[in-house]
Each structure stands twice: as C-alpha cells, then as structure tokens.
C-alpha cells in the first residue's frame, strides 16, 4: 500500500495540481489515477519499477523531440 501512495504522489503528480475548483480537482485526480494504472501495466510488462520506467519514458521523449527538431532545422535550411 505504501508503494501505491508513493508512486501515485511522485510519479503520477497527484499533489502538483494548481487547481481551485472541485471539477478540475476531480479531473486531475482521475488523470493521476489513470497515469498510475498505465505505469503499473508498463511495470508488469517490462519488469521495471515506476522510477526506471519514468526515466526511460523521459529519455525516449527527449530523444524524439531532438530528432524532430533536427528534421525541422533541415527543412528550414
């Protein structure tokens, strides 16, 4: 249970919502729980913990962004 709360708070950003209204708070809570479930499914399929998955996803996203930026530079040149 402790791992669930830690991962939900740190990896799914449940506490980082700058929202004020009840509707936006509920939407953020729902999105955070969905993110946790997706991380849990990836954890089971890749045999990695949530922190390793988050790092791997961040690195892949950064690499894809730089690749797209390089392609845009080539098109503009």
C-alpha beads as a LAMMPS data file, in Angstrom:
LAMMPS data file: protein, C-alpha beads

77 atoms
76 bonds

1 atom types
1 bond types

-500.0 500.0 xlo xhi
-500.0 500.0 ylo yhi
-500.0 500.0 zlo zhi

Masses

1 110.0

Atoms # bond

1 1 1 0.000 0.000 0.000
2 1 1 2.872 2.375 0.775
3 1 1 4.345 1.832 -2.702
4 1 1 0.967 2.742 -4.208
5 1 1 0.776 6.049 -2.330
6 1 1 4.418 6.918 -3.010
7 1 1 4.122 6.211 -6.713
8 1 1 0.774 7.969 -7.010
9 1 1 2.202 11.057 -5.335
10 1 1 5.627 11.182 -7.014
11 1 1 5.160 9.567 -10.419
12 1 1 1.571 10.444 -11.234
13 1 1 1.821 14.012 -9.848
14 1 1 -1.322 13.794 -7.779
15 1 1 -0.220 16.601 -5.444
16 1 1 1.026 19.001 -8.139
17 1 1 -2.269 20.377 -9.388
18 1 1 -2.641 24.167 -9.199
19 1 1 -6.417 23.865 -9.420
20 1 1 -9.081 25.551 -7.320
21 1 1 -12.492 24.257 -8.367
22 1 1 -13.950 20.895 -7.439
23 1 1 -14.377 19.838 -11.078
24 1 1 -10.752 20.468 -12.022
25 1 1 -9.566 18.734 -8.836
26 1 1 -11.670 15.688 -9.698
27 1 1 -10.352 15.699 -13.277
28 1 1 -6.760 15.889 -12.035
29 1 1 -7.345 13.059 -9.554
30 1 1 -8.852 10.894 -12.305
31 1 1 -5.974 11.643 -14.704
32 1 1 -3.415 10.864 -11.974
33 1 1 -5.021 7.509 -11.216
34 1 1 -5.122 6.695 -14.952
35 1 1 -1.416 7.550 -15.199
36 1 1 -0.677 5.283 -12.230
37 1 1 -2.581 2.402 -13.853
38 1 1 -0.654 2.865 -17.105
39 1 1 2.638 2.880 -15.183
40 1 1 1.583 -0.259 -13.329
41 1 1 0.776 -2.038 -16.614
42 1 1 4.152 -0.999 -18.063
43 1 1 5.855 -2.143 -14.858
44 1 1 4.387 -5.622 -15.225
45 1 1 5.156 -5.927 -18.935
46 1 1 8.734 -4.569 -18.791
47 1 1 9.812 -5.843 -15.352
48 1 1 10.981 -2.368 -14.283
49 1 1 9.934 -0.228 -11.333
50 1 1 7.992 3.022 -11.719
51 1 1 11.053 5.242 -11.334
52 1 1 13.021 3.358 -14.005
53 1 1 10.017 3.500 -16.339
54 1 1 9.568 7.222 -15.772
55 1 1 13.250 7.821 -16.532
56 1 1 13.119 5.634 -19.644
57 1 1 10.000 7.428 -20.913
58 1 1 11.592 10.834 -20.278
59 1 1 14.788 9.888 -22.133
60 1 1 12.834 8.499 -25.099
61 1 1 10.624 11.598 -25.262
62 1 1 13.660 13.892 -25.127
63 1 1 15.402 11.948 -27.899
64 1 1 12.278 12.091 -30.071
65 1 1 11.984 15.843 -29.510
66 1 1 15.608 16.443 -30.515
67 1 1 15.176 14.237 -33.589
68 1 1 12.111 16.223 -34.655
69 1 1 13.940 19.495 -34.013
70 1 1 16.820 18.352 -36.216
71 1 1 14.367 17.460 -39.005
72 1 1 12.753 20.900 -38.751
73 1 1 16.161 22.567 -38.998
74 1 1 16.902 20.585 -42.164
75 1 1 13.563 21.602 -43.713
76 1 1 14.128 25.277 -42.907
77 1 1 17.701 25.326 -44.188

Bonds

1 1 1 2
2 1 2 3
3 1 3 4
4 1 4 5
5 1 5 6
6 1 6 7
7 1 7 8
8 1 8 9
9 1 9 10
10 1 10 11
11 1 11 12
12 1 12 13
13 1 13 14
14 1 14 15
15 1 15 16
16 1 16 17
17 1 17 18
18 1 18 19
19 1 19 20
20 1 20 21
21 1 21 22
22 1 22 23
23 1 23 24
24 1 24 25
25 1 25 26
26 1 26 27
27 1 27 28
28 1 28 29
29 1 29 30
30 1 30 31
31 1 31 32
32 1 32 33
33 1 33 34
34 1 34 35
35 1 35 36
36 1 36 37
37 1 37 38
38 1 38 39
39 1 39 40
40 1 40 41
41 1 41 42
42 1 42 43
43 1 43 44
44 1 44 45
45 1 45 46
46 1 46 47
47 1 47 48
48 1 48 49
49 1 49 50
50 1 50 51
51 1 51 52
52 1 52 53
53 1 53 54
54 1 54 55
55 1 55 56
56 1 56 57
57 1 57 58
58 1 58 59
59 1 59 60
60 1 60 61
61 1 61 62
62 1 62 63
63 1 63 64
64 1 64 65
65 1 65 66
66 1 66 67
67 1 67 68
68 1 68 69
69 1 69 70
70 1 70 71
71 1 71 72
72 1 72 73
73 1 73 74
74 1 74 75
75 1 75 76
76 1 76 77
